[in-house]
Amino acid sequence: MMFHVLIEKDEEGWFVAECPALPGCVSQGRDEQEALANIREAIQAWLWAEDQKHLEEVKKTGKTPVLITV
């Protein structure tokens, strides 16, 4: 799975990375490489949290979810 990210340097010198496709998914680093590594981790965490939130909703319906990897 691929995502586009935006990287900007803030006024304090930190590199801020944001994934526009995932609202609120933002991270930072001291340099671009660290910001990219951190946003990768943030994207994974964002996707996991969304999946868990929706999984709870599905379980309430009595349906059985099937796990796949992409």
C-alpha positions as CSV (number, residue, x, y, z in Angstrom):
1,M,0.0,0.0,0.0
2,M,1.3,3.5,-0.9
3,F,0.5,6.9,0.5
4,H,1.7,10.4,-0.5
5,V,3.1,12.5,2.3
6,L,3.9,16.2,2.6
7,I,7.1,17.3,4.4
8,E,7.6,20.9,5.6
9,K,10.2,22.4,7.9
10,D,8.7,24.3,10.8
11,E,9.9,27.5,12.4
12,E,11.8,25.5,15.0
13,G,13.7,23.5,12.4
14,W,11.8,20.2,12.8
15,F,10.6,18.4,9.7
16,V,6.9,17.8,9.9
17,A,5.4,15.0,7.8
18,E,1.7,14.7,7.1
19,C,-0.4,12.1,5.2
20,P,-3.3,14.0,3.7
21,A,-5.3,10.8,2.9
22,L,-5.5,10.0,6.6
23,P,-6.9,12.9,8.6
24,G,-4.8,13.8,11.6
25,C,-1.9,11.5,10.6
26,V,1.1,13.7,11.3
27,S,4.6,13.1,12.6
28,Q,7.9,14.9,12.8
29,G,11.7,14.3,12.9
30,R,15.0,16.2,13.2
31,D,15.7,15.6,9.6
32,E,13.7,14.3,6.5
33,Q,14.8,10.7,7.0
34,E,13.6,10.6,10.6
35,A,10.3,12.4,9.7
36,L,9.7,9.7,6.9
37,A,10.5,6.9,9.3
38,N,8.1,8.4,11.9
39,I,5.3,9.0,9.5
40,R,5.5,5.4,8.3
41,E,5.0,4.3,11.9
42,A,2.2,6.9,12.3
43,I,0.4,5.6,9.2
44,Q,0.6,2.0,10.4
45,A,-0.8,3.1,13.8
46,W,-3.6,5.2,12.2
47,L,-4.7,2.3,10.0
48,W,-4.6,-0.2,12.9
49,A,-6.7,2.1,15.1
50,E,-9.3,2.7,12.4
51,D,-9.5,-1.1,11.8
52,Q,-10.0,-1.8,15.5
53,K,-12.7,0.9,15.8
54,H,-14.7,-0.5,12.9
55,L,-14.1,-4.1,14.0
56,E,-15.9,-3.4,17.2
57,E,-18.9,-2.0,15.2
58,V,-18.9,-5.1,13.0
59,K,-18.8,-7.5,16.0
60,K,-22.0,-5.9,17.3
61,T,-23.8,-6.9,14.2
62,G,-23.0,-10.6,14.8
63,K,-21.1,-10.9,11.5
64,T,-17.8,-12.6,11.4
65,P,-15.0,-10.5,9.9
66,V,-12.3,-12.0,7.8
67,L,-8.7,-10.8,8.2
68,I,-6.6,-10.1,5.0
69,T,-3.2,-8.5,4.5
70,V,-2.3,-6.0,1.9
